[in-house]
Amino acid sequence: MRYAQRSIILPLAVLLAAPIPGLAWGKAGHRVVATTATTFLTAQAQSQVADLLDPGTTLADISTWADDIRPGRPNTGPWHYVNIPRGASGYNAHRDCSRGCVVSAIEQSFRLLQDPSKGRAVRQEGLKWLVDFVADLHQPLHAIADDRGGNDVIVRFNGRQTNLHRLWDGDMIDRAYLGESLDPPACSC
């Protein structure tokens, strides 16, 4: 693989894979994660991302693409999480990902993104999957099997009943960022 092609993969993988404590991953959370990752990309990586995306489109803009298309592609549902049993010593692909999961989806997204023979459209889709899935993987409730990832744990937040997964996935960050712009800052390159 050429150096220029690898130079986008490594910085993007490192930045997106770094845990970002305290953030939730609904639409606003995905935008925050992608915006944060964007600020740490090198000028060369920013250029390569821009070459893959449509003009004027940012990582934040594509950060929920995989969630947005999910209703039309129900087979992709398991790609957004991994069910690691509570008390397990770690991830086990055979046990935790037998029908596909966020870990295998990230691996597939990397393969698409790294393969120049796939063409721009396929590689662009790989980037869209990757941005969403890496954020999903770092949302704690997307990685535990118990209580269906918190969906079965009923809580009260802001005077209304919800479930723990929804609270963490969006309600808290939506409230924290109420009225604030989640668009990435202008590039000073």
Summary of the structure (lengths in Angstrom):
residues: 189
radius of gyration: 16.9
end to end distance: 26.4
largest distance: 54.7
contacts: 561
relative contact order: 0.18
helix: 61%
strand: 5%
